[in-house]
Amino acid sequence: MEKESKALSAVRTDKAVFKKMALNKTFLAFLLLCILSGLIFRDKHFLSLENAMNILLKASKNGGLLALGMTFVILSGEIDLSVGAVFALSGVVMGLVGEVNPFLGIFAGIMVGVLTGAMISFLVCKMRISSWIASLSMLFALRGMVQILAKKSVAIKDPLLLFAKAKLFSNLIPGVTGGISVLIVFFFAFFFLCRYLAENTKFGMRLYASGGNEEAAKLMGIQVKKIKSIAFFLSGFIAALSGVFLASSSGSATLSAGNLYETYAIAMCAIGGIQLSGGQGKFSGTFFGILIYYIINTLFTYLPSSISVHWQSIIMGILVILSVAMQSEIFHQKK
């Protein structure tokens, strides 16, 4: 065990410089975006604390959590394209089952993600099917189930299922009306929990080793398939929980919920310096990637109506390409 620990520490030490540089670039990009936003939009509301809370709320309920779950899978050297569909189906299932029992509804909604993670890990780790194909097939299957179960939308009526509408620290923070949404608190709690798991546990060390060099990890005695399975479980669980949060906060689960969110999650990870080949990157980077995405999203609400919102997609595409290009440059310089 001591030998394995030393080997794993060596693997992480070799990557420390890269991860620090990648995170620094992401953080600098985040600061630059904030400065430019302040210069371009001198609107007091845009620069207010309340608007900052609105950006965090968007991130908390519209896919930010998905990026945290996706980070586990990408670090393991795999991909999960099913998270958007899990996001949608979990809300629908919670709404339908919640009509019988609200607590059972929440449990059933979360189980959608857990079972999806189990299915994908079985296809990838046991059947040796590419994670791209396995998760894509689950995406189609789950989207079909959403269409069958929801018809148009499912209303969330039970007060207990509307827990995500709650706000905390009411009137304690100047400039924030009504307090902080419970969703923002959940978002930060999950961020710190995910970061701790990845950077301060044996699972995290093995996750980086498995994604960085699978064969070397096996030689060190790491159960790579088990690590990848846990990553898929975490991704599915977090995606389902995020879907439950959205349905609870909005009061309904719709067919279009989570549409293309898997691509947004991957983009946030890439912008945050997570190397898509696996094994490199930090959750702090993903966090800044999420903020950058939603700041850009918010910027477009301040632009003139004559400017198409589709420019947001173009800008995000350019950012992803630049982020991946910077990672590649750093990697080759190290080698």
C-alpha positions as CSV (number, residue, x, y, z in Angstrom):
1,M,0.0,0.0,0.0
2,E,2.9,2.3,0.8
3,K,4.5,1.5,-2.5
4,E,1.3,2.3,-4.3
5,S,0.9,5.6,-2.4
6,K,4.4,6.7,-3.4
7,A,3.8,5.8,-7.0
8,L,0.5,7.7,-7.1
9,S,2.1,10.7,-5.5
10,A,4.8,10.7,-8.1
11,V,2.1,10.6,-10.9
12,R,0.4,13.6,-9.4
13,T,3.7,15.5,-8.8
14,D,4.6,15.1,-12.5
15,K,1.3,16.8,-13.4
16,A,1.4,19.5,-10.7
17,V,3.1,22.1,-12.9
18,F,0.7,21.5,-15.8
19,K,-2.4,21.7,-13.6
20,K,-1.1,24.9,-11.9
21,M,-0.4,26.6,-15.3
22,A,-3.8,25.5,-16.7
23,L,-5.7,26.8,-13.7
24,N,-3.8,30.1,-13.8
25,K,-4.8,30.6,-17.4
26,T,-8.4,29.9,-16.5
27,F,-8.3,32.2,-13.5
28,L,-6.7,35.0,-15.6
29,A,-9.4,34.5,-18.3
30,F,-12.0,34.8,-15.6
31,L,-10.5,38.0,-14.3
32,L,-10.1,39.4,-17.8
33,L,-13.8,38.7,-18.5
34,C,-14.9,40.4,-15.3
35,I,-12.8,43.5,-16.1
36,L,-14.0,43.7,-19.7
37,S,-17.6,43.2,-18.5
38,G,-17.2,46.1,-16.1
39,L,-15.7,48.4,-18.7
40,I,-18.3,47.6,-21.4
41,F,-21.3,47.5,-19.1
42,R,-21.1,50.3,-16.6
43,D,-24.7,49.6,-15.6
44,K,-24.9,49.6,-11.8
45,H,-27.1,46.6,-11.9
46,F,-24.7,44.5,-13.9
47,L,-21.9,45.2,-11.4
48,S,-24.2,44.6,-8.3
49,L,-24.0,41.8,-5.8
50,E,-27.5,40.9,-6.7
51,N,-26.6,40.3,-10.3
52,A,-23.6,38.2,-9.1
53,M,-26.1,36.1,-7.1
54,N,-28.3,35.7,-10.3
55,I,-25.3,34.4,-12.2
56,L,-24.5,31.9,-9.5
57,L,-28.2,30.9,-9.4
58,K,-28.1,30.3,-13.2
59,A,-25.1,28.1,-12.7
60,S,-26.6,26.3,-9.8
61,K,-29.8,25.2,-11.5
62,N,-29.1,25.2,-15.2
63,G,-26.2,22.8,-15.6
64,G,-23.3,24.0,-13.4
65,L,-23.5,20.9,-11.3
66,L,-23.4,18.7,-14.4
67,A,-19.9,20.1,-15.2
68,L,-18.8,19.0,-11.7
69,G,-20.0,15.4,-12.3
70,M,-18.6,15.4,-15.9
71,T,-15.2,16.4,-14.4
72,F,-15.0,13.0,-12.6
73,V,-15.7,11.1,-15.8
74,I,-13.3,13.1,-18.0
75,L,-10.5,12.8,-15.4
76,S,-11.0,9.0,-15.5
77,G,-10.3,9.2,-19.3
78,E,-14.0,8.7,-20.3
79,I,-17.0,10.8,-21.3
80,D,-20.7,10.9,-20.4
81,L,-23.1,12.2,-23.0
82,S,-26.2,11.1,-21.0
83,V,-26.2,13.8,-18.3
84,G,-28.6,16.2,-20.1
85,A,-31.1,13.4,-20.5
86,V,-30.7,12.2,-16.9
87,F,-31.2,15.9,-15.9
88,A,-34.6,15.9,-17.7
89,L,-35.8,12.5,-16.8
90,S,-35.0,12.8,-13.1
91,G,-37.3,15.9,-12.8
92,V,-40.1,14.1,-14.6
93,V,-39.9,11.0,-12.5
94,M,-39.7,13.1,-9.3
95,G,-42.9,14.9,-10.4
96,L,-44.8,11.8,-11.3
97,V,-43.8,9.6,-8.3
98,G,-44.0,12.7,-6.0
99,E,-47.8,12.8,-6.5
100,V,-47.9,9.6,-4.5
101,N,-45.2,10.4,-1.9
102,P,-42.9,13.5,-2.1
103,F,-39.9,11.8,-0.4
104,L,-40.3,8.7,-2.7
105,G,-40.5,11.1,-5.6
106,I,-37.1,12.7,-4.7
107,F,-35.6,9.2,-4.2
108,A,-36.9,8.0,-7.5
109,G,-35.6,11.0,-9.3
110,I,-32.1,10.5,-7.9
111,M,-32.2,6.8,-8.7
112,V,-32.6,7.7,-12.4
113,G,-29.0,9.0,-12.3
114,V,-27.7,6.1,-10.2
115,L,-29.1,3.5,-12.5
116,T,-27.9,5.3,-15.6
117,G,-24.4,5.4,-14.1
118,A,-24.6,1.7,-13.4
119,M,-25.7,0.9,-16.9
120,I,-23.0,3.0,-18.6
121,S,-20.3,1.6,-16.3
122,F,-21.5,-2.0,-17.1
123,L,-21.4,-1.2,-20.9
124,V,-18.0,0.4,-20.6
125,C,-16.2,-1.6,-18.0
126,K,-17.7,-5.1,-18.6
127,M,-18.8,-5.1,-22.2
128,R,-15.8,-2.9,-23.3
129,I,-18.0,-0.5,-25.3
130,S,-16.7,3.0,-25.9
131,S,-18.0,5.5,-23.4
132,W,-19.0,7.7,-26.3
133,I,-21.3,5.0,-27.7
134,A,-22.5,3.7,-24.4
135,S,-23.5,7.2,-23.1
136,L,-24.9,8.3,-26.4
137,S,-27.2,5.2,-26.5
138,M,-28.4,6.1,-23.0
139,L,-29.0,9.7,-24.1
140,F,-31.4,8.5,-26.9
141,A,-33.1,6.0,-24.6
142,L,-33.7,8.4,-21.7
143,R,-34.9,11.2,-24.0
144,G,-37.4,8.8,-25.4
145,M,-38.6,7.9,-21.9
146,V,-39.0,11.7,-21.2
147,Q,-41.2,12.1,-24.3
148,I,-43.3,9.1,-23.2
149,L,-43.8,10.0,-19.6
150,A,-44.1,13.8,-19.7
151,K,-46.1,14.4,-22.9
152,K,-45.6,18.2,-22.5
153,S,-44.6,18.9,-18.9
154,V,-45.2,17.6,-15.4
155,A,-46.4,20.0,-12.7
156,I,-44.7,19.9,-9.3
157,K,-47.5,20.7,-6.8
158,D,-46.6,19.2,-3.4
159,P,-45.0,22.0,-1.2
160,L,-42.4,19.5,0.0
161,L,-41.1,19.0,-3.5
162,L,-40.7,22.8,-3.9
163,F,-37.8,22.9,-1.4
164,A,-35.4,24.4,-3.9
165,K,-37.5,27.7,-3.9
166,A,-36.3,28.4,-0.3
167,K,-33.8,31.2,0.5
168,L,-31.3,31.4,3.4
169,F,-29.8,34.3,5.3
170,S,-32.7,36.6,4.5
171,N,-31.9,40.3,4.9
172,L,-28.4,39.5,6.3
173,I,-26.5,40.4,3.1
174,P,-26.8,44.0,1.9
175,G,-27.8,44.3,-1.8
176,V,-29.3,40.8,-2.0
177,T,-33.1,40.8,-1.9
178,G,-34.7,38.0,0.1
179,G,-31.5,36.1,0.8
180,I,-29.4,33.5,-0.9
181,S,-31.1,30.7,-2.8
182,V,-30.7,27.2,-1.3
183,L,-29.5,26.1,-4.7
184,I,-26.4,28.3,-4.5
185,V,-25.6,26.8,-1.1
186,F,-26.0,23.3,-2.6
187,F,-23.8,24.3,-5.5
188,F,-20.9,25.4,-3.4
189,A,-21.3,22.5,-1.0
190,F,-21.0,20.0,-3.9
191,F,-18.1,21.9,-5.4
192,F,-16.0,21.7,-2.2
193,L,-17.1,18.1,-1.7
194,C,-16.0,17.1,-5.3
195,R,-12.8,19.0,-4.9
196,Y,-12.0,17.2,-1.6
197,L,-12.7,13.8,-3.2
198,A,-10.5,14.5,-6.1
199,E,-7.6,16.1,-4.4
200,N,-7.5,14.7,-0.8
201,T,-8.5,11.0,-1.0
202,K,-7.0,7.8,-2.3
203,F,-9.9,7.6,-4.8
204,G,-8.9,11.0,-6.2
205,M,-5.2,9.9,-6.6
206,R,-6.3,6.7,-8.3
207,L,-8.7,8.7,-10.5
208,Y,-5.9,10.9,-11.9
209,A,-3.7,7.8,-12.3
210,S,-6.3,5.9,-14.2
211,G,-7.1,8.7,-16.6
212,G,-3.5,9.7,-17.0
213,N,-2.1,6.3,-17.9
214,E,-4.4,3.4,-17.6
215,E,-1.8,0.7,-18.2
216,A,0.6,2.2,-15.6
217,A,-2.3,2.5,-13.1
218,K,-3.0,-1.3,-13.6
219,L,0.6,-2.1,-13.0
220,M,0.4,-0.1,-9.7
221,G,-2.4,-2.4,-8.6
222,I,-5.2,0.1,-9.2
223,Q,-8.6,-1.3,-10.0
224,V,-9.1,0.9,-13.0
225,K,-12.6,-0.4,-13.9
226,K,-13.8,0.2,-10.4
227,I,-12.5,3.8,-10.4
228,K,-14.2,4.4,-13.8
229,S,-17.5,2.9,-12.5
230,I,-17.4,5.2,-9.5
231,A,-16.9,8.2,-11.8
232,F,-19.9,7.2,-13.9
233,F,-22.0,6.7,-10.7
234,L,-21.0,10.2,-9.4
235,S,-21.8,11.8,-12.8
236,G,-25.2,10.2,-12.9
237,F,-26.0,11.0,-9.3
238,I,-25.0,14.6,-9.6
239,A,-26.9,15.0,-12.9
240,A,-30.1,13.5,-11.4
241,L,-29.8,15.7,-8.3
242,S,-29.4,18.8,-10.5
243,G,-32.5,17.8,-12.5
244,V,-34.5,17.4,-9.2
245,F,-33.2,20.8,-8.1
246,L,-34.4,22.5,-11.3
247,A,-37.8,20.9,-11.3
248,S,-38.2,21.8,-7.6
249,S,-37.2,25.4,-8.1
250,S,-39.3,26.0,-11.3
251,G,-42.3,24.1,-10.2
252,S,-42.4,21.8,-13.3
253,A,-40.4,19.3,-15.3
254,T,-40.4,20.0,-19.1
255,L,-39.5,18.0,-22.2
256,S,-36.8,20.5,-23.2
257,A,-35.0,20.5,-19.8
258,G,-31.4,19.7,-20.1
259,N,-31.3,19.9,-23.9
260,L,-27.7,20.0,-25.0
261,Y,-26.5,20.4,-21.4
262,E,-24.0,17.5,-21.9
263,T,-22.2,19.7,-24.5
264,Y,-22.3,22.7,-22.1
265,A,-20.9,20.6,-19.3
266,I,-18.0,19.4,-21.5
267,A,-17.4,23.0,-22.7
268,M,-17.2,24.3,-19.1
269,C,-14.7,21.5,-18.3
270,A,-12.6,22.3,-21.3
271,I,-12.6,26.1,-20.6
272,G,-11.6,25.2,-17.0
273,G,-8.5,23.4,-18.1
274,I,-9.6,19.8,-17.8
275,Q,-7.7,17.9,-20.4
276,L,-10.3,15.8,-22.3
277,S,-7.9,12.9,-22.8
278,G,-8.1,12.4,-19.0
279,G,-5.9,12.6,-15.9
280,Q,-5.2,16.3,-15.9
281,G,-7.0,19.3,-14.5
282,K,-8.6,20.5,-11.3
283,F,-12.1,21.1,-9.9
284,S,-11.1,24.7,-9.3
285,G,-10.6,25.1,-13.0
286,T,-14.0,23.6,-13.7
287,F,-15.5,26.1,-11.2
288,F,-14.0,29.1,-13.1
289,G,-15.1,27.5,-16.4
290,I,-18.7,27.4,-15.1
291,L,-18.5,31.0,-14.0
292,I,-17.0,32.1,-17.4
293,Y,-19.8,30.4,-19.2
294,Y,-22.6,31.9,-17.2
295,I,-21.0,35.4,-17.2
296,I,-21.0,35.3,-21.0
297,N,-24.6,34.0,-20.9
298,T,-25.6,37.0,-18.7
299,L,-23.7,39.5,-20.9
300,F,-26.0,38.7,-23.8
301,T,-29.0,39.9,-21.8
302,Y,-27.4,43.4,-21.7
303,L,-26.6,43.5,-25.4
304,P,-28.9,45.3,-28.0
305,S,-31.7,43.1,-29.3
306,S,-30.3,43.4,-32.8
307,I,-27.4,41.2,-31.8
308,S,-28.3,37.6,-32.1
309,V,-28.0,35.4,-29.0
310,H,-26.5,32.7,-31.3
311,W,-23.3,34.7,-31.1
312,Q,-23.0,33.2,-27.6
313,S,-22.6,29.7,-29.1
314,I,-20.0,31.0,-31.5
315,I,-18.0,32.6,-28.6
316,M,-18.3,29.4,-26.6
317,G,-17.0,27.4,-29.5
318,I,-14.0,29.7,-29.9
319,L,-13.3,29.6,-26.1
320,V,-13.3,25.8,-26.1
321,I,-10.9,25.6,-29.1
322,L,-8.5,28.2,-27.4
323,S,-8.7,26.3,-24.1
324,V,-7.8,23.0,-25.7
325,A,-5.1,24.6,-27.8
326,M,-3.5,26.1,-24.7
327,Q,-3.5,22.8,-23.0
328,S,-1.9,21.1,-25.9
329,E,0.8,23.7,-26.1
330,I,1.7,23.4,-22.4
331,F,1.6,19.6,-22.6
332,H,4.0,19.5,-25.6
333,Q,6.4,22.0,-24.0
334,K,6.6,19.8,-20.9
335,K,7.4,16.8,-23.0
